[in-house]
């Protein structure tokens, strides 16, 4: 997708182009990765209020230099953020891991154990990059539950959705889910190296070097 600059360098130096117009253009044409990198994916009025004119001009110029334009059919970042908020009132702890994507080239011992609680269809298995939807409950070895989105009572609940195999979740999840078929329920015992490691996750009540136990249901592959 090719986008031409709507304003010249000379026009940017005048009052003809407002800061709001610049930010609006950036949000409409920058792809989600670019908006996230430049911290321009938030509410328009907040960015207008808290940003300096020269900083926004720099982002505008960087967009054309990087050519990181939104492609036809891409969901705008603001819509993705709103959808994620609607799916769950509380942000699931397991997606707060900033991990490197796993690759087939990585070697070493497996750092999780999977016990099947209910068999899946044995036909549809996720592939790296597929969006999966899961219900889960996570607990420490002492039985303390630190996070769950399991439906309660008659409520249907909102499954957690993410692209598997790309480091969006802890590695134990990424690796285990690629072995599960649709409808499968499993107990995952994940060693610290493939969970939150030496640092743990204090905000979620996960101590350093903690082995985590999850009950996970692979609801759908989208």
TORSE-752905 format. One line per 10 residues: number of its first residue (from 1); their letters; for each residue x, y, z of N, C-alpha, C. Coordinates in nm, 4 decimals. Layout:
<nodes>
NUM = a = X Y Z X Y Z X Y Z | ...
</nodes>
This chain:
<nodes>
1 = xxxxxxxxxx = 0.0851 -0.1193 0.0000 0.0000 0.0000 0.0000 0.0887 0.1244 0.0000 | 0.0637 0.2167 -0.0948 0.1420 0.3381 -0.1046 0.0563 0.4561 -0.0618 | 0.1124 0.5408 0.0245 0.0421 0.6587 0.0728 0.1285 0.7802 0.0455 | 0.0690 0.8836 -0.0143 0.1422 1.0057 -0.0436 0.1243 1.1058 0.0698 | 0.2282 1.1810 0.1019 0.2165 1.2818 0.2085 0.1110 1.3864 0.1732 | 0.0148 1.4129 0.2588 -0.0887 1.5121 0.2295 -0.0413 1.6553 0.2468 | 0.0723 1.6717 0.3185 0.1244 1.8065 0.3421 0.2738 1.8111 0.3107 | 0.3156 1.9220 0.2592 0.4576 1.9408 0.2296 0.5314 1.9843 0.3557 | 0.6635 1.9810 0.3472 0.7452 2.0239 0.4604 0.7197 2.1705 0.4933 | 0.6952 2.2503 0.3885 0.6681 2.3924 0.4103 0.5349 2.4119 0.4823
11 = xxxxxxxxxx = 0.4343 2.3320 0.4459 0.3027 2.3444 0.5089 0.3073 2.3055 0.6559 | 0.3939 2.2105 0.6891 0.4050 2.1670 0.8286 0.4621 2.2781 0.9170 | 0.5339 2.3718 0.8556 0.5934 2.4790 0.9331 0.4955 2.5920 0.9618 | 0.3786 2.5861 0.8990 0.2781 2.6907 0.9166 0.1671 2.6429 1.0089 | 0.0698 2.7305 1.0322 -0.0462 2.6955 1.1151 -0.1553 2.6261 1.0348 | -0.1277 2.5975 0.9083 -0.2279 2.5363 0.8222 -0.2644 2.3960 0.8683 | -0.1662 2.3244 0.9210 -0.1867 2.1855 0.9641 -0.1854 2.1809 1.1163 | -0.2971 2.1404 1.1752 -0.3056 2.1338 1.3219 -0.2425 2.0054 1.3745 | -0.2086 2.0075 1.5024 -0.1538 1.8879 1.5664 -0.2558 1.7748 1.5626 | -0.3828 1.8088 1.5802 -0.4895 1.7085 1.5772 -0.4981 1.6427 1.4403
21 = xxxxxxxxxx = -0.4840 1.7231 1.3344 -0.4902 1.6676 1.1989 -0.3749 1.5715 1.1741 | -0.2572 1.6060 1.2233 -0.1408 1.5195 1.2074 -0.1624 1.3853 1.2766 | -0.2087 1.3910 1.4002 -0.2286 1.2672 1.4771 -0.3373 1.1819 1.4136 | -0.4443 1.2458 1.3667 -0.5529 1.1725 1.3009 -0.5014 1.0986 1.1783 | -0.4186 1.1652 1.0995 -0.3606 1.1010 0.9809 -0.2742 0.9819 1.0209 | -0.1917 1.0003 1.1228 -0.1030 0.8932 1.1687 -0.1830 0.7723 1.2141 | -0.2900 0.7948 1.2904 -0.3717 0.6843 1.3412 -0.4488 0.6145 1.2301 | -0.4870 0.6894 1.1272 -0.5639 0.6304 1.0174 -0.4764 0.5515 0.9208 | -0.3486 0.5884 0.9110 -0.2629 0.5266 0.8095 -0.1490 0.4411 0.8648 | -0.1100 0.4612 0.9909 -0.0040 0.3784 1.0475 -0.0554 0.2413 1.0851
31 = xxxxxxxxxx = 0.0268 0.1361 1.0637 -0.0179 0.0033 1.1045 -0.0047 -0.0117 1.2562 | -0.0598 -0.1193 1.3082 -0.0651 -0.1360 1.4529 0.0727 -0.1407 1.5171 | 0.1682 -0.2030 1.4486 0.3048 -0.2108 1.5026 0.3652 -0.0714 1.5144 | 0.3451 0.0107 1.4110 0.3993 0.1462 1.4125 0.3358 0.2299 1.5231 | 0.2029 0.2230 1.5358 0.1332 0.3017 1.6381 0.1771 0.2609 1.7779 | 0.2009 0.1315 1.7965 0.2464 0.0839 1.9267 0.3876 0.1332 1.9558 | 0.4762 0.1253 1.8571 0.6148 0.1706 1.8742 0.6206 0.3188 1.9082 | 0.5377 0.3975 1.8403 0.5418 0.5428 1.8567 0.4475 0.5927 1.9654 | 0.3782 0.4998 2.0324 0.2845 0.5350 2.1395 0.1782 0.6326 2.0918 | 0.1224 0.6019 1.9748 0.0193 0.6871 1.9152 -0.1127 0.6127 1.8974
41 = xxxxxxxxxx = -0.1301 0.5024 1.9695 -0.2518 0.4238 1.9519 -0.3601 0.4542 2.0523 | -0.3385 0.5523 2.1389 -0.4369 0.5846 2.2418 -0.5448 0.6786 2.1920 | -0.6194 0.7369 2.2859 -0.7270 0.8284 2.2503 -0.6697 0.9558 2.1890 | -0.7358 1.0000 2.0830 -0.6882 1.1158 2.0084 -0.6704 1.2380 2.0982 | -0.7720 1.2668 2.1806 -0.7657 1.3877 2.2626 -0.6510 1.3829 2.3647 | -0.6215 1.2635 2.4137 -0.5119 1.2507 2.5112 -0.3764 1.2756 2.4460 | -0.3603 1.2249 2.3248 -0.2331 1.2441 2.2544 -0.2157 1.3908 2.2171 | -0.3249 1.4541 2.1725 -0.3195 1.5967 2.1386 -0.2785 1.6790 2.2600 | -0.3340 1.6442 2.3744 -0.3092 1.7198 2.4975 -0.1676 1.7011 2.5499 | -0.1157 1.5791 2.5387 0.0103 1.5456 2.6059 0.1332 1.5433 2.5149
51 = xxxxxxxxxx = 0.1164 1.5695 2.3857 0.2288 1.5605 2.2924 0.2717 1.6984 2.2435 | 0.4018 1.7110 2.2165 0.4543 1.8344 2.1596 0.4428 1.8290 2.0078 | 0.4222 1.9433 1.9482 0.4064 1.9536 1.8036 0.5256 1.8927 1.7302 | 0.6467 1.9252 1.7747 0.7653 1.8757 1.7046 0.7771 1.7233 1.7125 | 0.7293 1.6651 1.8243 0.7337 1.5193 1.8386 0.6368 1.4523 1.7419 | 0.5193 1.5111 1.7249 0.4202 1.4551 1.6331 0.4671 1.4676 1.4893 | 0.5321 1.5791 1.4565 0.5879 1.5946 1.3213 0.6941 1.4880 1.2951 | 0.7728 1.4570 1.3961 0.8769 1.3540 1.3812 0.8140 1.2178 1.3559 | 0.7034 1.1878 1.4259 0.6336 1.0611 1.4045 0.5742 1.0563 1.2641 | 0.5160 1.1665 1.2205 0.4602 1.1785 1.0850 0.5665 1.1490 0.9799
61 = xxxxxxxxxx = 0.6837 1.2093 0.9949 0.7922 1.1855 0.8998 0.8431 1.0416 0.9091 | 0.8479 0.9866 1.0302 0.8947 0.8489 1.0489 0.8020 0.7492 0.9804 | 0.6731 0.7805 0.9758 0.5769 0.6910 0.9108 0.6108 0.6735 0.7636 | 0.6442 0.7829 0.6960 0.6768 0.7738 0.5538 0.8153 0.7124 0.5312 | 0.9055 0.7346 0.6238 1.0386 0.6750 0.6115 1.0337 0.5239 0.6305 | 0.9514 0.4791 0.7259 0.9419 0.3352 0.7557 0.8454 0.2628 0.6634 | 0.7508 0.3367 0.6043 0.6473 0.2800 0.5174 0.5648 0.1732 0.5891 | 0.5438 0.1936 0.7186 0.4652 0.0982 0.7982 0.3177 0.1402 0.7958 | 0.2580 0.1318 0.6754 0.1207 0.1753 0.6576 0.0223 0.0615 0.6829 | -0.0943 0.0981 0.7309 -0.2002 0.0001 0.7537 -0.2513 -0.0505 0.6198
71 = xxxxxxxxxx = -0.2636 -0.1821 0.6056 -0.3099 -0.2435 0.4824 -0.4615 -0.2579 0.4821 | -0.5233 -0.2613 0.3638 -0.6685 -0.2805 0.3564 -0.7101 -0.4086 0.4283 | -0.8107 -0.3988 0.5123 -0.8591 -0.5144 0.5868 -0.8013 -0.5280 0.7257 | -0.6917 -0.4551 0.7543 -0.6327 -0.4590 0.8885 -0.7273 -0.3933 0.9889 | -0.7398 -0.4535 1.1039 -0.8213 -0.3947 1.2096 -0.7426 -0.2845 1.2784 | -0.7990 -0.1631 1.2877 -0.7280 -0.0539 1.3559 -0.6933 -0.0914 1.4985 | -0.5819 -0.0370 1.5476 -0.5350 -0.0683 1.6821 -0.6392 -0.0345 1.7871 | -0.7085 0.0783 1.7717 -0.8088 0.1189 1.8702 -0.9214 0.0159 1.8802 | -0.9604 -0.0422 1.7658 -1.0665 -0.1430 1.7670 -1.0184 -0.2715 1.8339 | -0.8922 -0.3085 1.8095 -0.8374 -0.4276 1.8741 -0.8319 -0.4096 2.0245
81 = xxxxxxxxxx = -0.7906 -0.2915 2.0688 -0.7828 -0.2642 2.2112 -0.9206 -0.2689 2.2752 | -1.0209 -0.2115 2.2084 -1.1570 -0.2127 2.2614 -1.2121 -0.3543 2.2684 | -1.1804 -0.4360 2.1668 -1.2270 -0.5742 2.1651 -1.1667 -0.6547 2.2787 | -1.0371 -0.6332 2.3033 -0.9700 -0.7051 2.4117 -1.0277 -0.6678 2.5473 | -1.0606 -0.5389 2.5642 -1.1199 -0.4963 2.6912 -1.2569 -0.5587 2.7108 | -1.3327 -0.5739 2.6010 -1.4664 -0.6295 2.6108 -1.4657 -0.7786 2.6401 | -1.3593 -0.8469 2.5974 -1.3520 -0.9913 2.6162 -1.3334 -1.0293 2.7623 | -1.2708 -0.9428 2.8380 -1.2450 -0.9757 2.9781 -1.2346 -0.8494 3.0606 | -1.3008 -0.8477 3.1738 -1.2952 -0.7317 3.2612 -1.1569 -0.7185 3.3232 | -1.0923 -0.8271 3.3500 -0.9574 -0.8260 3.4058 -0.8617 -0.8857 3.3039
91 = xxxxxxxxxx = -0.7523 -0.8171 3.2793 -0.6543 -0.8659 3.1822 -0.5900 -0.9941 3.2334 | -0.6000 -1.1025 3.1574 -0.5441 -1.2294 3.2040 -0.3948 -1.2188 3.2323 | -0.3529 -1.2767 3.3418 -0.2133 -1.2676 3.3827 -0.1201 -1.3375 3.2836 | -0.1688 -1.4468 3.2225 -0.0792 -1.5262 3.1397 -0.0348 -1.4543 3.0140 | -0.1016 -1.3450 2.9743 -0.0585 -1.2750 2.8548 0.0319 -1.1575 2.8880 | 0.0697 -1.1425 3.0129 0.1566 -1.0330 3.0502 0.3032 -1.0716 3.0426 | 0.3316 -1.1867 2.9865 0.4701 -1.2304 2.9688 0.5263 -1.1682 2.8428 | 0.6368 -1.0942 2.8542 0.7030 -1.0406 2.7373 0.8122 -1.1397 2.6970 | 0.7738 -1.2355 2.6155 0.8649 -1.3445 2.5811 0.9071 -1.3352 2.4361 | 1.0198 -1.3957 2.4040 1.0634 -1.4067 2.2668 0.9888 -1.5217 2.2008
101 = xxxxxxxxxx = 0.9467 -1.5069 2.0747 0.8780 -1.6157 2.0067 0.9634 -1.7414 2.0037 | 0.9000 -1.8549 2.0219 0.9741 -1.9802 2.0159 0.9930 -2.0209 1.8710 | 1.1004 -2.0895 1.8425 1.1292 -2.1324 1.7065 1.1659 -2.2790 1.7065 | 1.1522 -2.3385 1.5884 1.1823 -2.4812 1.5750 1.3305 -2.5086 1.5976 | 1.4129 -2.4029 1.5832 1.5572 -2.4222 1.5978 1.5997 -2.4345 1.7431 | 1.5127 -2.3938 1.8343 1.5495 -2.3990 1.9751 1.5504 -2.5445 2.0228 | 1.6519 -2.5777 2.0995 1.6628 -2.7138 2.1490 1.6754 -2.7109 2.3000 | 1.6697 -2.8290 2.3597 1.6812 -2.8381 2.5047 1.5670 -2.9202 2.5607 | 1.5737 -2.9479 2.6896 1.4706 -3.0316 2.7518 1.3365 -2.9612 2.7582 | 1.2305 -3.0405 2.7518 1.0950 -2.9883 2.7636 1.0704 -2.9477 2.9086
111 = xxxxxxxxxx = 1.0137 -2.8304 2.9285 0.9963 -2.7756 3.0623 0.8495 -2.7716 3.1052 | 0.7699 -2.8629 3.0522 0.6320 -2.8741 3.0989 0.5854 -3.0187 3.0882 | 0.4796 -3.0485 3.1626 0.4180 -3.1804 3.1564 0.2697 -3.1614 3.1287 | 0.2158 -3.2403 3.0371 0.0741 -3.2305 3.0028 0.0018 -3.3595 3.0397 | -0.1054 -3.3459 3.1176 -0.1944 -3.4576 3.1491 -0.3300 -3.4283 3.0877 | -0.3769 -3.5138 2.9984 -0.5044 -3.4922 2.9303 -0.6201 -3.5232 3.0248 | -0.7084 -3.4249 3.0418 -0.8259 -3.4414 3.1274 -0.9488 -3.4798 3.0463 | -0.9558 -3.4319 2.9235 -1.0648 -3.4665 2.8323 -1.0114 -3.4604 2.6903 | -1.0381 -3.5621 2.6108 -0.9840 -3.5691 2.4756 -1.0523 -3.4682 2.3839 | -0.9744 -3.4171 2.2878 -1.0292 -3.3296 2.1857 -1.0729 -3.4095 2.0648
121 = xxxxxxxxxx = -1.0951 -3.3392 1.9530 -1.1436 -3.4094 1.8339 -1.0332 -3.4835 1.7591 | -0.9064 -3.4595 1.7966 -0.7912 -3.5258 1.7343 -0.7786 -3.4958 1.5848 | -0.8481 -3.3928 1.5392 -0.8448 -3.3575 1.3971 -0.7866 -3.2173 1.3741 | -0.8326 -3.1247 1.4568 -0.7932 -2.9849 1.4362 -0.6930 -2.9433 1.5439 | -0.5686 -2.9251 1.5011 -0.4613 -2.8813 1.5890 -0.4154 -2.7414 1.5442 | -0.3877 -2.6522 1.6376 -0.3413 -2.5193 1.5970 -0.2011 -2.5246 1.5401 | -0.1749 -2.4328 1.4484 -0.0414 -2.4143 1.3944 0.0115 -2.2783 1.4403 | 0.1398 -2.2638 1.4375 0.2026 -2.1394 1.4818 0.1413 -2.0209 1.4078 | 0.0948 -1.9216 1.4842 0.0328 -1.8038 1.4248 -0.1182 -1.8077 1.4220 | -0.1791 -1.9261 1.4457 -0.3254 -1.9354 1.4522 -0.3772 -1.8659 1.5782
131 = xxxxxxxxxx = -0.4971 -1.8107 1.5690 -0.5621 -1.7544 1.6867 -0.6407 -1.8638 1.7569 | -0.6131 -1.8831 1.8845 -0.6834 -1.9849 1.9629 -0.7661 -1.9161 2.0705 | -0.8711 -1.9848 2.1146 -0.9557 -1.9357 2.2233 -0.9528 -2.0401 2.3343 | -0.9235 -1.9959 2.4560 -0.9034 -2.0893 2.5674 -0.9727 -2.0423 2.6954 | -1.0228 -2.1409 2.7702 -1.0583 -2.1191 2.9096 -0.9447 -2.1768 2.9926 | -0.9175 -2.1166 3.1073 -0.8060 -2.1653 3.1875 -0.8218 -2.1246 3.3327 | -0.7476 -2.1950 3.4160 -0.7326 -2.1588 3.5568 -0.5889 -2.1884 3.5946 | -0.5233 -2.0921 3.6612 -0.3829 -2.1104 3.6981 -0.3636 -2.1058 3.8480 | -0.2798 -2.1943 3.8984 -0.2540 -2.1970 4.0424 -0.1082 -2.2295 4.0711 | -0.0659 -2.1958 4.1926 0.0678 -2.2307 4.2380 0.0683 -2.3739 4.2893
141 = xxxxxxxxxx = 0.1842 -2.4249 4.3221 0.1941 -2.5624 4.3711 0.1228 -2.5804 4.5046 | 0.1057 -2.4707 4.5796 0.0353 -2.4817 4.7082 -0.1166 -2.4757 4.6931 | -0.1635 -2.4690 4.5684 -0.3070 -2.4686 4.5422 -0.3695 -2.3308 4.5296 | -0.2932 -2.2253 4.5535 -0.3476 -2.0903 4.5447 -0.3715 -2.0519 4.3989 | -0.4982 -2.0189 4.3671 -0.5337 -1.9776 4.2310 -0.4961 -1.8307 4.2128 | -0.4169 -1.8004 4.1093 -0.3758 -1.6626 4.0852 -0.4475 -1.5998 3.9671 | -0.5123 -1.6810 3.8849 -0.5851 -1.6254 3.7699 -0.6770 -1.7306 3.7107 | -0.7922 -1.6867 3.6579 -0.8857 -1.7801 3.5961 -0.9886 -1.7036 3.5139 | -1.0280 -1.7619 3.4021 -1.1408 -1.7078 3.3264 -1.2456 -1.8163 3.3029 | -1.2396 -1.9222 3.3845 -1.3342 -2.0319 3.3736 -1.4769 -1.9810 3.3984
151 = xxxxxxxxxx = -1.5738 -2.0236 3.3165 -1.7123 -1.9830 3.3390 -1.7615 -2.0289 3.4760 | -1.8410 -1.9437 3.5400 -1.8957 -1.9768 3.6709 -2.0472 -1.9918 3.6608 | -2.0974 -2.0994 3.7190 -2.2411 -2.1235 3.7173 -2.2928 -2.1415 3.5761 | -2.3949 -2.0658 3.5410 -2.4550 -2.0768 3.4082 -2.3961 -1.9771 3.3086 | -2.3039 -1.8953 3.3550 -2.2442 -1.7983 3.2664 -2.1538 -1.8666 3.1634 | -2.1623 -1.8186 3.0395 -2.0824 -1.8783 2.9331 -1.9344 -1.8373 2.9420 | -1.9109 -1.7154 2.9849 -1.7734 -1.6692 2.9972 -1.7123 -1.6284 2.8647 | -1.6009 -1.5576 2.8714 -1.5284 -1.5114 2.7530 -1.3922 -1.5777 2.7481 | -1.3676 -1.6646 2.6512 -1.2368 -1.7295 2.6433 -1.1273 -1.6293 2.6072 | -1.0063 -1.6609 2.6470 -0.8894 -1.5810 2.6125 -0.8490 -1.6127 2.4688
161 = xxxxxxxxxx = -0.8288 -1.5088 2.3873 -0.7896 -1.5273 2.2474 -0.6519 -1.4667 2.2234 | -0.5657 -1.5393 2.1531 -0.4329 -1.4891 2.1194 -0.3741 -1.5755 2.0079 | -0.2712 -1.5231 1.9441 -0.2010 -1.5978 1.8388 -0.0967 -1.6879 1.9062 | -0.1081 -1.8155 1.8832 -0.0235 -1.9125 1.9520 0.1116 -1.9258 1.8820 | 0.2152 -1.9549 1.9623 0.3480 -1.9815 1.9072 0.4298 -1.8582 1.8758 | 0.3802 -1.7392 1.9142 0.4489 -1.6146 1.8799 0.4979 -1.5387 2.0026 | 0.5001 -1.6037 2.1177 0.5499 -1.5375 2.2369 0.4494 -1.4442 2.3023 | 0.3203 -1.4564 2.2673 0.2195 -1.3711 2.3297 0.1876 -1.4184 2.4712 | 0.2197 -1.5415 2.5013 0.1966 -1.5994 2.6332 0.3252 -1.6670 2.6783 | 0.3255 -1.7203 2.7997 0.4442 -1.7899 2.8478 0.4743 -1.9102 2.7575
171 = xxxxxxxxxx = 0.5998 -1.9484 2.7517 0.6407 -2.0510 2.6559 0.5723 -2.1855 2.6822 | 0.5495 -2.2167 2.8094 0.4819 -2.3432 2.8396 0.3466 -2.3550 2.7719 | 0.2763 -2.2435 2.7664 0.1476 -2.2416 2.6950 0.1680 -2.2569 2.5448 | 0.2597 -2.1776 2.4891 0.2843 -2.1827 2.3447 0.3158 -2.3248 2.2987 | 0.4029 -2.3911 2.3726 0.4457 -2.5258 2.3333 0.3332 -2.6282 2.3515 | 0.2636 -2.6219 2.4644 0.1621 -2.7219 2.4953 0.0407 -2.7119 2.4038 | -0.0037 -2.5894 2.3758 -0.1242 -2.5727 2.2950 -0.1069 -2.6248 2.1525 | 0.0154 -2.6214 2.1016 0.0396 -2.6742 1.9672 0.0232 -2.8256 1.9611 | 0.0154 -2.8914 2.0779 -0.0045 -3.0366 2.0817 -0.1498 -3.0737 2.1110 | -0.2357 -2.9735 2.1335 -0.3738 -2.9993 2.1727 -0.4677 -2.9866 2.0529
181 = xxxxxxxxxx = -0.5729 -3.0656 2.0509 -0.6736 -3.0547 1.9466 -0.7972 -2.9845 2.0031 | -0.8812 -2.9374 1.9147 -0.9991 -2.8608 1.9541 -1.0868 -2.9396 2.0512 | -1.1242 -2.8749 2.1613 -1.2075 -2.9384 2.2621 -1.1301 -3.0077 2.3721 | -1.0000 -3.0195 2.3552 -0.9183 -3.0900 2.4548 -0.9033 -3.0073 2.5829 | -0.9075 -3.0758 2.6955 -0.8788 -3.0160 2.8250 -0.7547 -3.0842 2.8815 | -0.6661 -3.0060 2.9372 -0.5408 -3.0631 2.9867 -0.4934 -2.9901 3.1113 | -0.4191 -3.0642 3.1914 -0.3511 -3.0058 3.3069 -0.2059 -2.9851 3.2666 | -0.1599 -2.8608 3.2735 -0.0228 -2.8286 3.2365 0.0568 -2.7922 3.3613 | 0.1637 -2.8641 3.3853 0.2557 -2.8320 3.4941 0.3806 -2.7740 3.4301 | 0.4009 -2.6435 3.4496 0.5046 -2.5709 3.3762 0.6168 -2.5279 3.4703
191 = xxxxxxxxxx = 0.7375 -2.5678 3.4369 0.8539 -2.5323 3.5181 0.8867 -2.3831 3.5022 | 0.9554 -2.3250 3.5996 0.9817 -2.1804 3.5978 1.0440 -2.1289 3.4686 | 1.1352 -2.2081 3.4090 1.2049 -2.1617 3.2890 1.1093 -2.1319 3.1740 | 0.9963 -2.2015 3.1698 0.8979 -2.1801 3.0645 0.7742 -2.1081 3.1167 | 0.7879 -2.0504 3.2367 0.6795 -1.9711 3.2945 0.7316 -1.8292 3.3159 | 0.7461 -1.7864 3.4421 0.7905 -1.6498 3.4690 0.9309 -1.6440 3.5290 | 0.9999 -1.7579 3.5286 1.1412 -1.7633 3.5598 1.1830 -1.7092 3.6950 | 1.3028 -1.6529 3.6976 1.3629 -1.6068 3.8228 1.2933 -1.4835 3.8800 | 1.2284 -1.4052 3.7943 1.1649 -1.2816 3.8412 1.0254 -1.3050 3.8971 | 0.9550 -1.4064 3.8462 0.8165 -1.4248 3.8862 0.7300 -1.3141 3.8275
201 = xxxxxxxxxx = 0.6124 -1.2954 3.8835 0.5214 -1.1888 3.8406 0.4484 -1.1395 3.9643 | 0.5095 -1.0423 4.0306 0.4612 -0.9969 4.1605 0.3170 -0.9488 4.1565 | 0.2790 -0.8772 4.0506 0.1439 -0.8225 4.0423 0.0370 -0.9314 4.0412 | 0.0756 -1.0507 3.9948 -0.0198 -1.1614 3.9903 -0.0048 -1.2556 4.1088 | 0.0897 -1.2252 4.1976 0.1104 -1.3117 4.3128 0.1928 -1.4343 4.2811 | 0.2719 -1.4277 4.1722 0.3565 -1.5408 4.1327 0.4990 -1.5137 4.1799 | 0.5509 -1.5930 4.2719 0.6854 -1.5691 4.3260 0.7943 -1.6109 4.2272 | 0.9182 -1.5714 4.2528 1.0299 -1.6146 4.1674 1.0435 -1.7664 4.1659 | 1.0887 -1.8199 4.0525 1.1174 -1.9630 4.0372 0.9966 -2.0504 4.0712 | 0.8784 -2.0058 4.0318 0.7566 -2.0796 4.0646 0.7176 -2.1764 3.9528
211 = xxxxxxxxxx = 0.6869 -2.2993 3.9907 0.6249 -2.3945 3.8994 0.4751 -2.3676 3.9005 | 0.4166 -2.3541 3.7822 0.2755 -2.3185 3.7710 0.1945 -2.4365 3.7184 | 0.0712 -2.4459 3.7652 -0.0186 -2.5532 3.7241 -0.1433 -2.4903 3.6628 | -0.1707 -2.5243 3.5385 -0.2867 -2.4703 3.4686 -0.3810 -2.5827 3.4262 | -0.5090 -2.5545 3.4340 -0.6087 -2.6369 3.3655 -0.6527 -2.5559 3.2446 | -0.6342 -2.6086 3.1247 -0.6591 -2.5339 3.0018 -0.7539 -2.6123 2.9112 | -0.8512 -2.5421 2.8561 -0.9412 -2.6000 2.7559 -0.9245 -2.5249 2.6264 | -0.8896 -2.5948 2.5190 -0.8797 -2.5336 2.3876 -1.0194 -2.5328 2.3255 | -1.0833 -2.4179 2.3277 -1.2227 -2.4082 2.2838 -1.2341 -2.4104 2.1316 | -1.1617 -2.3195 2.0678 -1.1690 -2.3103 1.9208 -1.0345 -2.2685 1.8633
221 = xx = -1.0190 -2.2925 1.7354 -0.9074 -2.2394 1.6569 -0.9694 -2.1500 1.5506 | -0.9317 -2.0242 1.5497 -0.9987 -1.9276 1.4606 -0.9115 -1.8883 1.3429
</nodes>
